Amino acid sequence: MAVNQTATTINGEFRKLITEADGYQPHLIAPEQGSHRLIESTLVTIRGLAEAAVDATHSILKDLVHKAMSETPTSRDFQGNNRSPV
């Protein structure tokens, strides 16, 4: 439910920015400022989601590398090394 509520909030914010930026309410914001604000707002909004996706992907890939190393006979020769492969 939180994702759905977040999506609704984001859509409302974007709708407001686009309405202001397309000249419908020209006294509030210039079109180029509206485009700039829309891009800024989008970056701020998706930053946390993007970072979470990158962290999750990194964790999955790291687990796959460790699993592949443990299943590969030649990699066991290098496992005495305490360095992480990733």
HELIX and SHEET records of a PDB file:
HELIX    1   1 ALA A    2  ALA A   21  1                                  20    
HELIX    2   2 PRO A   31  GLU A   71  1                                  41    
HELIX    3   3 PRO A   73  PHE A   78  5                                   6    
END                                                                             
